[in-house]
Amino acid sequence: MIVQLINGLAYGGLLYVVAVGLVLIFGLRQVVNFAHGSLFMLGAYVGYVISFYAGFWAGLVVAIAALGILGSLLDIAVFGPLRHRGPMTTVLVTFGLALILEDFAQAIWGKGLRLQQPPPFLSGTVAIFGDSFPVYRLAVIAMAAIVCLGLAIWMRKTRVGLFVRASSVDPEGTAMQGVNTDRLSILVVGLGTSLSGLAGVIAAPLLSLSPSMGSYVLIDSFIVVVLGGIGSFSGAFLAAILIGQIHNLGVIFVPSLAAVIPLALMSLVLMWRPSGLAGTAA
């Protein structure tokens, strides 16, 4: 049972890295990004290609940088103009962008499944209570913890983080204080999409690569964001760990209901607390 709980932590940590990017983008642009799963997928493929030539870690760095640049361009061309549009326009545009990115991946890499190997020194197993457990999954938990700690320090201890928190609550008032909120949004959206690239690379050795791989993670990530409280970083962390455990234990004990349980839990929590587990506070 301990091993299964650690497996749930690994999946929950991965969900957090994906979901926190959604939280960042929504907090600054008020845009629900349905293309986030496709950006996750694209990051996985970029890391996969670069790893052939320069190794896993080079692929990780390149994917983070490439998705960050792509996110900044998307903010200028797409998310910024969408900010004052209606929700349906946002859904249609970002969903269309997701389809374009998925078709792009199919045209380049095809529809077949591809496998990514973890770096050599993380490819073994360790004994946990008499059971063998992959070292790489422990590394995923560690990387998610580093992201969580790094974001917490950045948001609460730096001047830019203070601007981000203020702008997510009152963008007009923050702009009146002399903060360039458009430039800040480009930075934050780039960070959010770079996190999707990071998540894609670290997920690749756990999941088979395919152009549709982002769809499944995106659904669970949206559940995490809504369950935790839209705009809440702490809520996203709590919800990701919870959904990770429910997903893993559900696959083992009630596989026929594993996909339904997170949705049912989200519905129950929202009936009890419409603002989510942690409301909208960061």
C-alpha positions as a printed NumPy array, in Angstrom:
array([[  0.   ,   0.   ,   0.   ],
       [  2.893,   2.377,   0.755],
       [  4.233,   1.852,  -2.753],
       [  0.835,   2.664,  -4.239],
       [  0.62 ,   5.864,  -2.209],
       [  4.041,   6.905,  -3.499],
       [  2.837,   6.186,  -7.043],
       [ -0.081,   8.506,  -6.333],
       [  2.353,  11.182,  -5.164],
       [  4.29 ,  10.873,  -8.431],
       [  1.158,  11.345, -10.55 ],
       [ -0.092,  14.096,  -8.267],
       [  3.244,  15.898,  -8.527],
       [  3.07 ,  15.72 , -12.314],
       [ -0.494,  17.071, -12.272],
       [  0.611,  19.95 , -10.058],
       [  3.328,  21.053, -12.485],
       [  0.785,  21.062, -15.329],
       [ -2.038,  22.65 , -13.339],
       [  0.025,  25.425, -11.792],
       [  0.8  ,  26.665, -15.305],
       [ -2.956,  26.941, -15.912],
       [ -3.306,  28.848, -12.632],
       [ -0.587,  31.321, -13.632],
       [ -2.131,  32.016, -17.04 ],
       [ -5.641,  32.412, -15.669],
       [ -4.464,  34.64 , -12.826],
       [ -2.93 ,  37.231, -15.155],
       [ -4.958,  36.896, -18.354],
       [ -8.269,  35.486, -17.072],
       [ -8.056,  33.018, -19.961],
       [ -8.946,  29.338, -19.556],
       [ -6.314,  27.795, -21.811],
       [ -7.674,  24.645, -23.445],
       [ -4.438,  24.399, -25.45 ],
       [ -2.393,  23.73 , -22.31 ],
       [ -2.542,  19.961, -22.804],
       [ -1.245,  20.311, -26.358],
       [  1.613,  22.484, -25.089],
       [  2.37 ,  19.713, -22.574],
       [  2.438,  17.235, -25.47 ],
       [  4.651,  19.504, -27.56 ],
       [  7.122,  19.844, -24.697],
       [  7.321,  16.052, -24.426],
       [  8.125,  15.728, -28.134],
       [ 10.717,  18.52 , -28.066],
       [ 12.468,  16.82 , -25.147],
       [ 12.224,  13.467, -26.926],
       [ 13.905,  14.792, -30.088],
       [ 16.669,  16.719, -28.326],
       [ 17.436,  13.751, -26.052],
       [ 18.529,  11.76 , -29.116],
       [ 21.325,  14.228, -29.788],
       [ 22.256,  15.706, -26.433],
       [ 20.667,  13.608, -23.688],
       [ 17.649,  13.847, -21.426],
       [ 18.703,  16.914, -19.447],
       [ 19.491,  18.949, -22.549],
       [ 16.038,  18.004, -23.849],
       [ 14.546,  19.212, -20.577],
       [ 16.265,  22.605, -20.803],
       [ 15.452,  23.097, -24.493],
       [ 11.787,  22.14 , -23.984],
       [ 11.405,  24.597, -21.093],
       [ 13.004,  27.402, -23.12 ],
       [ 11.11 ,  26.617, -26.343],
       [  7.706,  26.401, -24.641],
       [  8.438,  29.564, -22.678],
       [  9.158,  31.477, -25.89 ],
       [  6.082,  29.988, -27.572],
       [  3.953,  30.963, -24.583],
       [  5.193,  34.538, -24.669],
       [  4.315,  34.757, -28.371],
       [  0.885,  33.259, -27.69 ],
       [  0.268,  35.844, -24.998],
       [  1.028,  38.677, -27.42 ],
       [ -0.95 ,  37.22 , -30.321],
       [ -3.769,  35.267, -28.632],
       [ -4.228,  35.499, -24.857],
       [ -3.85 ,  39.263, -24.589],
       [ -6.519,  40.04 , -27.206],
       [ -8.814,  37.39 , -25.688],
       [ -8.811,  38.922, -22.24 ],
       [-11.822,  41.146, -22.819],
       [-13.718,  38.681, -24.992],
       [-16.51 ,  36.413, -23.789],
       [-15.857,  32.94 , -22.318],
       [-17.185,  31.164, -25.402],
       [-14.729,  32.99 , -27.66 ],
       [-11.888,  31.978, -25.361],
       [-12.985,  28.35 , -25.38 ],
       [-13.289,  28.215, -29.173],
       [ -9.949,  29.923, -29.862],
       [ -7.883,  27.938, -27.352],
       [ -9.594,  24.678, -28.332],
       [ -8.856,  25.433, -31.979],
       [ -5.233,  26.131, -31.045],
       [ -5.093,  22.757, -29.312],
       [ -6.305,  21.018, -32.481],
       [ -3.731,  22.88 , -34.594],
       [ -0.884,  21.823, -32.286],
       [ -2.112,  18.224, -32.236],
       [ -2.303,  18.115, -36.048],
       [  1.165,  19.66 , -36.218],
       [  2.537,  16.887, -33.976],
       [  0.83 ,  14.232, -36.114],
       [  2.336,  15.699, -39.287],
       [  5.853,  15.705, -37.805],
       [  5.93 ,  12.557, -35.661],
       [  2.918,  10.542, -36.826],
       [  0.162,   8.955, -34.743],
       [  2.203,   6.025, -33.435],
       [  3.262,   5.683, -29.81 ],
       [  6.853,   6.491, -28.877],
       [  8.756,   5.599, -25.728],
       [ 11.177,   7.841, -23.868],
       [ 13.772,   6.318, -21.562],
       [ 14.692,   8.065, -18.285],
       [ 18.288,   9.223, -17.813],
       [ 20.609,   6.289, -16.996],
       [ 21.262,   7.165, -13.358],
       [ 17.508,   7.383, -12.697],
       [ 16.55 ,   4.199, -14.543],
       [ 16.994,   1.71 , -11.699],
       [ 14.822,   0.706,  -8.747],
       [ 15.086,   0.946,  -4.979],
       [ 13.59 ,  -1.269,  -2.293],
       [ 10.717,   0.283,  -0.313],
       [  9.27 ,  -1.963,   2.396],
       [ 10.415,  -4.999,   0.457],
       [  8.985,  -3.879,  -2.88 ],
       [ 11.021,  -2.495,  -5.768],
       [ 10.131,   1.026,  -6.826],
       [ 11.401,   2.983,  -9.86 ],
       [ 13.927,   5.66 ,  -8.943],
       [ 12.586,   7.889, -11.7  ],
       [  9.18 ,   8.195, -10.037],
       [ 10.886,   9.387,  -6.864],
       [ 12.73 ,  11.94 ,  -9.034],
       [  9.383,  13.149, -10.432],
       [  8.146,  13.751,  -6.878],
       [ 11.354,  15.637,  -6.081],
       [ 11.083,  17.801,  -9.232],
       [  7.46 ,  18.656,  -8.444],
       [  8.472,  19.625,  -4.903],
       [ 11.24 ,  21.858,  -6.278],
       [  8.766,  23.583,  -8.614],
       [  6.313,  24.102,  -5.757],
       [  8.979,  25.512,  -3.425],
       [ 10.509,  27.671,  -6.155],
       [  7.16 ,  29.203,  -7.115],
       [  6.278,  29.847,  -3.467],
       [  9.568,  31.683,  -2.883],
       [  9.267,  33.613,  -6.157],
       [  5.673,  34.67 ,  -5.487],
       [  6.176,  35.708,  -1.859],
       [  9.778,  36.843,  -1.594],
       [ 10.509,  38.716,  -4.838],
       [  9.388,  42.049,  -6.21 ],
       [  8.138,  40.509,  -9.467],
       [  6.167,  37.93 ,  -7.498],
       [  4.525,  40.735,  -5.539],
       [  3.562,  42.431,  -8.811],
       [  2.099,  39.143, -10.103],
       [ -0.028,  38.671,  -7.002],
       [ -1.23 ,  42.262,  -7.102],
       [ -1.99 ,  42.193, -10.83 ],
       [ -3.973,  38.956, -10.537],
       [ -6.255,  40.661,  -7.99 ],
       [ -6.472,  44.198,  -9.427],
       [ -4.691,  44.67 , -12.782],
       [ -5.949,  48.227, -13.272],
       [ -4.839,  49.336,  -9.818],
       [ -1.463,  47.658, -10.262],
       [ -0.971,  49.418, -13.607],
       [ -1.787,  52.738, -11.958],
       [  1.104,  52.117,  -9.557],
       [  3.522,  52.082, -12.507],
       [  3.705,  48.336, -13.183],
       [  3.745,  47.353, -16.859],
       [  1.08 ,  44.66 , -16.583],
       [  1.262,  43.696, -20.274],
       [  4.976,  42.961, -20.001],
       [  4.347,  41.157, -16.715],
       [  1.681,  39.007, -18.37 ],
       [  4.065,  38.02 , -21.167],
       [  6.562,  36.879, -18.532],
       [  3.999,  34.959, -16.494],
       [  2.304,  33.272, -19.461],
       [  5.746,  32.28 , -20.735],
       [  6.481,  30.794, -17.309],
       [  3.158,  28.948, -17.316],
       [  3.767,  27.389, -20.722],
       [  7.387,  26.565, -19.846],
       [  6.025,  24.59 , -16.886],
       [  3.821,  22.648, -19.311],
       [  6.976,  21.869, -21.302],
       [  8.766,  20.777, -18.126],
       [  5.833,  18.542, -17.211],
       [  5.787,  17.028, -20.704],
       [  9.456,  16.072, -20.544],
       [  9.3  ,  14.553, -17.07 ],
       [  6.065,  12.732, -17.998],
       [  7.539,  11.197, -21.172],
       [  9.285,   8.255, -19.424],
       [  6.05 ,   7.54 , -17.516],
       [  3.575,   7.849, -20.407],
       [  3.74 ,   6.82 , -24.03 ],
       [  4.258,   9.799, -26.338],
       [  1.41 ,  10.444, -28.764],
       [ -0.202,  13.579, -30.245],
       [ -3.255,  12.993, -28.029],
       [ -1.353,  12.465, -24.762],
       [ -2.169,  15.959, -23.516],
       [ -5.934,  15.424, -23.565],
       [ -5.988,  13.03 , -20.625],
       [ -3.66 ,  15.104, -18.469],
       [ -5.565,  18.298, -19.339],
       [ -8.845,  16.891, -17.99 ],
       [ -7.269,  15.951, -14.653],
       [ -5.44 ,  19.287, -14.555],
       [ -8.676,  21.241, -14.971],
       [-10.194,  19.166, -12.185],
       [ -7.205,  20.092, -10.009],
       [ -7.577,  23.813, -10.784],
       [-11.338,  23.873, -10.124],
       [-11.166,  21.602,  -7.084],
       [ -8.34 ,  23.589,  -5.511],
       [ -9.932,  26.953,  -6.254],
       [ -9.399,  28.871,  -9.488],
       [ -6.361,  31.086,  -9.086],
       [ -5.078,  29.364,  -5.924],
       [ -1.552,  27.917,  -5.929],
       [ -1.901,  26.25 ,  -2.548],
       [ -5.287,  24.845,  -3.553],
       [ -3.798,  23.442,  -6.774],
       [ -1.112,  21.674,  -4.75 ],
       [ -3.595,  20.098,  -2.323],
       [ -5.963,  19.098,  -5.119],
       [ -3.169,  17.621,  -7.255],
       [ -1.976,  15.374,  -4.431],
       [ -5.559,  14.333,  -3.693],
       [ -6.424,  13.582,  -7.324],
       [ -3.127,  11.732,  -7.773],
       [ -3.992,   9.397,  -4.914],
       [ -7.596,   8.929,  -6.026],
       [ -6.533,   8.221,  -9.616],
       [ -3.897,   5.668,  -8.617],
       [ -6.   ,   3.837,  -6.014],
       [ -9.055,   3.967,  -8.286],
       [ -7.18 ,   2.231, -11.124],
       [ -6.228,  -0.552,  -8.692],
       [ -9.459,  -1.104,  -6.757],
       [-12.265,   0.169,  -9.027],
       [-10.797,   0.477, -12.538],
       [-14.215,   0.844, -14.18 ],
       [-14.886,   3.989, -12.127],
       [-11.365,   5.425, -12.007],
       [-12.114,   8.144, -14.555],
       [-15.403,   9.118, -12.92 ],
       [-14.322,   9.393,  -9.274],
       [-12.292,  12.651,  -9.655],
       [-15.247,  14.299, -11.44 ],
       [-17.639,  13.108,  -8.743],
       [-15.313,  14.401,  -6.02 ],
       [-15.049,  17.777,  -7.734],
       [-18.838,  18.02 ,  -7.935],
       [-19.254,  17.168,  -4.255],
       [-16.604,  19.647,  -3.12 ],
       [-18.081,  22.445,  -5.246],
       [-21.527,  21.753,  -3.806],
       [-20.053,  22.105,  -0.324],
       [-17.562,  24.879,  -1.12 ],
       [-18.122,  26.575,  -4.502],
       [-14.809,  28.464,  -4.288],
       [-12.847,  25.187,  -4.051],
       [-10.615,  23.825,  -1.307],
       [ -8.582,  27.019,  -0.923],
       [-10.811,  29.641,  -2.515],
       [ -9.038,  32.078,  -4.813],
       [ -6.208,  33.137,  -2.535],
       [ -2.679,  32.421,  -3.717]])
